[in-house]
């Protein structure tokens, strides 16, 4: 997608107004039994949860993996392989990119092929992704696109509300850490966070699970004090494993607003307590999570 076209859609998305009734109707409570009012730490996924710089990365990764598998000529159709790869990518969204490339190597091996080092596949993917996002990065650097046009709707308002509550905030991403830090600065959200964590070269020493466990251990707080926002399986599952509150973002990125039912179903399956399309519901959502109000309908 060209930078100008993308800019126009996101500008429209971030300037739409919402009434309090609209805010309430955009919040879907899946688990009304969550323990509210004790949040001290808030964890965010980055890509697709806050930043839209890498919007469409799935449309880069999925075709690449399918193409690699088609080269094996196993008799599987492109449609069959696309379905397999699409499910795999959905279930690993939020993990470090290297794990998805390890998964590709496994799929090649399972089909009798001789895979390359997963790092080779990772470089191929990042080169393809760069072709998609380089105009967005450049537009942000030059000021042609404003930061608010490259974040999920309502992000700044949500971050301001959480900051006013005195909680500590963090980012944990499957994207390489230097990229996450650079892009969080480009969209001007880096100053909100006490820590920004991304994928490392030694990938076995970093994961969202590790970040969550360290966060709770070092601050000597229970899991119920953790609130997580994310659009992937991993951060939702990891948060629920420690007893935290998980808010799933089922944003329809292509339309620029509304719920993506495919995402919604998978986030609920992963254990999301609440589903939202974006953060336009920030005031109502934060009041509910902190126990100021008991209902959002």
HELIX and SHEET records of a PDB file:
HELIX    1   1 UNK A    3  UNK A   15  1                                  13    
HELIX    2   2 UNK A   20  UNK A   25  1                                   6    
HELIX    3   3 UNK A   58  UNK A   70  1                                  13    
HELIX    4   4 UNK A   78  UNK A   92  1                                  15    
HELIX    5   5 UNK A   97  UNK A  110  1                                  14    
HELIX    6   6 UNK A  118  UNK A  142  1                                  25    
HELIX    7   7 UNK A  147  UNK A  150  5                                   4    
HELIX    8   8 UNK A  155  UNK A  164  1                                  10    
HELIX    9   9 UNK A  177  UNK A  186  1                                  10    
HELIX   10  10 UNK A  190  UNK A  192  5                                   3    
HELIX   11  11 UNK A  203  UNK A  205  5                                   3    
HELIX   12  12 UNK A  208  UNK A  219  1                                  12    
HELIX   13  13 UNK A  223  UNK A  225  5                                   3    
HELIX   14  14 UNK A  233  UNK A  241  1                                   9    
HELIX   15  15 UNK A  261  UNK A  270  1                                  10    
HELIX   16  16 UNK A  282  UNK A  289  1                                   8    
SHEET    1   A 7 UNK A  27  UNK A  29  0                                        
SHEET    2   A 7 UNK A 274  UNK A 276 -1                                        
SHEET    3   A 7 UNK A 245  UNK A 249  1                                        
SHEET    4   A 7 UNK A 226  UNK A 230  1                                        
SHEET    5   A 7 UNK A  41  UNK A  44  1                                        
SHEET    6   A 7 UNK A 168  UNK A 176  1                                        
SHEET    7   A 7 UNK A 195  UNK A 199  1                                        
END                                                                             
